[in-house]
């Protein structure tokens, strides 16, 4: 919404109506009217949505899954340069929980949807759609063909860690551990799968505050997360290392753990610069 509070309500109504008009135009049509690419995208969305946030029952409610599938499919159709990409379903979940929280009482684990009207749900869906647009606008090349933005971020993450913990990277390389084997998901899903869901809201606050610098900050956040286990990883062989990194032991993490990672990310960003890393140089 615009900073002028007097205009916020008007803009919100307009954007919700704009989204609501997309639903019959793009989603509520016979499959016979969809292109082969659109059918493929729809099938992929319908496969991914049931896998969303497996530890959060809310996202396995039929109405929520229908809403999530609809907004993801429409987003993909409206953004043909990338289309829907696996993992985007996770990016919506913090928004969905926040906006549903305006209508539902108590902790998320106890939410009951019987008092949530279809009008309320469609408004929530519209708000999530526009927030997803805003979140992804500065990282579009993370989701275009071959995902060059993700590849670049994984490379930069490795270079940051190489400078911050050279012995760790040397050990990883000695064991044959490639950053792409674990960090692709970290970057693609913006770390949401690596932390307990209640901590995702703090992550998303930071990402939205970073704005156009999100891609840069994400590199340092991923590096900060990896460095949490520096000592442990340096004593591991390839198999144990990959098991830890592909399923980080963060299930019991509290807010203080995430704050430590975010703080480390800011320190790393102040110490190193992605421009220097891309040029193969070192920070001053």
C-alpha positions in Angstrom: 0.0 0.0 0.0 1.2 3.6 -0.6 2.6 5.5 2.4 -0.3 8.0 2.2 -2.8 6.4 4.7 -5.7 8.2 3.1 -5.2 6.3 -0.1 -4.5 2.8 1.4 -8.1 1.7 1.7 -8.9 2.8 -1.8 -5.8 1.1 -3.3 -6.5 -2.1 -1.3 -10.1 -2.3 -2.6 -8.9 -1.8 -6.2 -6.1 -4.4 -6.0 -8.5 -6.9 -4.4 -11.0 -6.3 -7.2 -8.3 -6.6 -9.8 -7.3 -10.0 -8.5 -10.9 -11.2 -8.2 -11.4 -10.4 -11.8 -8.4 -12.6 -12.7 -9.9 -15.7 -11.1 -12.7 -16.3 -13.7 -10.4 -15.1 -16.5 -7.5 -17.4 -15.8 -8.5 -20.1 -13.4 -12.2 -20.9 -13.7 -12.0 -22.0 -17.3 -12.3 -25.4 -18.9 -9.0 -27.3 -19.4 -9.8 -27.4 -23.1 -9.2 -23.6 -23.2 -5.7 -23.9 -21.6 -2.5 -24.3 -23.6 -0.3 -27.3 -23.0 2.1 -25.1 -21.1 -0.7 -23.9 -18.9 -1.9 -27.4 -18.2 1.6 -28.5 -17.3 1.8 -25.5 -14.9 -1.5 -26.3 -13.3 -0.5 -30.0 -12.8 2.7 -28.9 -11.1 0.9 -26.5 -8.8 -1.6 -29.2 -7.9 1.2 -31.6 -7.1 3.2 -29.1 -5.0 0.4 -27.6 -2.9 -0.3 -30.7 -0.8 3.4 -30.7 0.1 3.3 -27.2 1.5 4.5 -26.7 5.1 4.0 -30.4 6.1 4.2 -29.5 9.8 1.4 -26.9 9.7 -2.1 -28.4 9.6 -3.6 -25.2 8.3 -2.1 -25.6 4.9 -3.6 -29.0 4.5 -7.2 -27.8 4.9 -9.0 -28.3 1.5 -10.2 -24.7 1.3 -6.7 -23.3 2.0 -5.1 -25.6 -0.6 -7.7 -24.6 -3.2 -7.0 -20.9 -2.5 -3.2 -21.5 -2.6 -3.3 -23.4 -5.9 -5.5 -20.8 -7.5 -3.2 -17.8 -6.6 0.0 -19.7 -7.5 -1.4 -20.7 -10.9 -2.6 -17.2 -11.6 0.7 -15.8 -10.6 2.5 -18.1 -13.0 0.2 -17.2 -15.9 0.6 -13.5 -15.2 4.4 -13.8 -15.0 5.3 -15.8 -18.2 9.0 -15.0 -18.0 9.3 -17.4 -15.2 5.9 -19.1 -14.7 5.3 -21.1 -11.6 8.4 -22.7 -10.2 8.6 -25.5 -7.6 9.1 -24.0 -4.1 7.0 -20.9 -4.7 4.2 -22.5 -2.8 6.3 -22.1 0.4 6.9 -18.4 -0.3 3.2 -17.6 0.1 2.7 -19.3 3.5 3.8 -16.5 5.8 1.5 -14.1 4.0 -1.4 -16.5 4.1 -1.0 -17.1 7.9 -0.7 -13.3 8.6 -3.8 -12.4 6.6 -5.9 -15.3 7.9 -4.9 -14.2 11.4 -7.0 -11.0 10.9 -10.1 -13.2 10.8 -9.2 -16.2 13.1 -8.5 -16.1 16.8 -5.9 -17.9 18.9 -2.7 -19.8 17.9 -2.5 -21.0 14.3 -2.6 -24.6 15.5 -6.2 -24.1 16.8 -7.7 -22.2 13.9 -11.1 -23.4 12.8 -12.2 -22.3 9.3 -16.0 -22.7 9.6 -16.5 -19.0 10.3 -14.2 -17.9 7.5 -16.5 -16.9 4.6 -15.6 -17.3 1.0 -15.5 -13.5 0.6 -13.0 -13.3 3.5 -10.9 -16.1 2.0 -10.8 -14.5 -1.5 -9.7 -11.2 0.0 -6.9 -13.0 1.9 -6.0 -14.8 -1.4 -5.8 -11.5 -3.2 -3.6 -9.9 -0.6 -1.3 -12.9 -0.7 -1.1 -12.7 -4.5 0.1 -9.1 -4.4 2.5 -9.7 -1.6 4.0 -12.6 -3.6 4.4 -10.2 -6.5 6.2 -7.7 -4.3 8.4 -10.3 -2.6 9.6 -11.8 -5.9 10.0 -8.6 -8.0 13.6 -8.1 -7.0 14.6 -11.8 -7.5 12.8 -12.6 -10.8 15.9 -14.2 -12.2 15.7 -16.8 -9.4 12.8 -18.3 -11.2 13.4 -17.7 -14.9 14.6 -20.5 -17.2 17.6 -22.4 -15.6 17.2 -20.1 -12.5 20.4 -18.1 -13.1 19.7 -16.0 -10.0 19.8 -19.0 -7.7 23.0 -20.3 -9.4 24.7 -16.9 -8.9 23.5 -16.7 -5.2 24.9 -20.2 -4.4 28.2 -19.2 -6.0 28.4 -16.0 -4.0 27.4 -17.8 -0.8 30.3 -20.2 -1.3 32.7 -17.3 -1.8 31.5 -15.5 1.3 32.0 -18.7 3.4 35.4 -19.3 1.7 36.5 -15.9 3.0 34.9 -16.2 6.5 35.8 -19.8 7.1 38.5 -21.0 4.6 39.2 -24.1 6.6 35.6 -25.2 6.4 35.3 -24.7 2.7 38.6 -26.5 2.2 37.3 -29.5 4.2 34.0 -29.5 2.2 35.9 -29.5 -1.0 38.2 -32.3 0.2 35.1 -34.4 1.1 33.5 -33.6 -2.3 30.7 -31.6 -0.9 29.3 -29.1 -3.5 27.3 -26.1 -2.2 24.7 -26.7 -5.0 23.8 -30.0 -3.3 22.2 -28.2 -0.4 22.2 -24.5 -0.9 20.0 -24.6 -4.1 16.9 -25.3 -1.9 18.1 -22.7 0.7 18.1 -20.0 -1.9 15.2 -21.2 -4.0 12.8 -21.3 -1.0 14.4 -18.3 0.8 15.4 -20.5 3.8 11.8 -21.1 4.8 12.2 -24.9 4.8 15.3 -24.7 7.0 13.6 -23.1 10.0 10.5 -23.8 12.1 7.4 -22.2 10.5 6.9 -19.7 13.4 10.3 -18.1 12.6 9.3 -17.5 9.0 7.5 -14.3 9.9 10.8 -12.8 11.2 12.5 -13.9 8.0 9.9 -12.3 5.8 10.0 -9.1 7.8 13.7 -8.8 7.0 13.3 -9.7 3.3 10.6 -7.2 2.7 12.6 -4.5 4.6 15.6 -5.3 2.3 13.5 -4.6 -0.8 15.6 -4.4 -3.9 18.6 -5.8 -1.9 16.8 -9.0 -1.0 19.0 -11.2 -3.4 22.2 -9.7 -1.9 21.0 -10.2 1.7 19.9 -13.8 1.0 23.5 -14.7 0.1 24.7 -13.5 3.5 21.8 -15.1 5.4 22.5 -18.5 3.8 26.2 -18.1 4.6 25.3 -17.1 8.2 23.2 -20.2 8.6 26.0 -22.5 7.3 28.5 -20.9 9.6 26.4 -21.9 12.7 27.8 -25.5 12.2 31.4 -24.6 11.3 33.0 -26.7 14.0 30.6 -29.6 13.6 31.0 -29.7 9.8 34.8 -29.6 9.9 34.8 -33.0 11.7 32.3 -34.7 9.4 32.7 -36.8 6.3 30.7 -36.3 3.1 27.7 -38.4 4.1 27.2 -36.9 7.5 27.8 -33.4 6.1 25.2 -33.7 3.4 22.7 -35.2 5.9 23.1 -32.2 8.2 23.0 -29.6 5.5 20.0 -31.0 3.6 18.1 -31.3 6.8 19.6 -28.7 9.3 18.9 -29.5 12.9 16.8 -26.4 13.6 13.5 -28.0 14.6 13.9 -26.7 18.2 15.1 -23.3 17.2 13.6 -20.2 18.9 13.7 -16.6 17.8 17.1 -16.0 19.4 18.7 -18.6 17.1 17.3 -16.9 14.0 18.4 -13.5 15.3 21.9 -14.8 15.6 21.9 -15.9 12.0 20.4 -12.6 10.8 22.9 -10.7 12.9 25.7 -12.7 11.4 24.4 -12.0 7.9 24.6 -8.2 8.5 28.1 -8.6 9.9 29.1 -10.6 6.8 27.6 -8.0 4.5 29.5 -5.3 6.2 32.7 -7.3 6.0 32.4 -8.6 2.4 30.9 -7.2 -0.7 29.3 -9.2 -3.5 30.7 -6.7 -6.0 34.2 -7.7 -4.9 33.3 -11.4 -4.9 32.0 -11.2 -8.4 35.2 -9.5 -9.5 37.3 -12.1 -7.7 38.7 -9.6 -5.3 38.6 -9.2 -1.6 36.9 -6.7 0.7 38.9 -3.7 1.8 
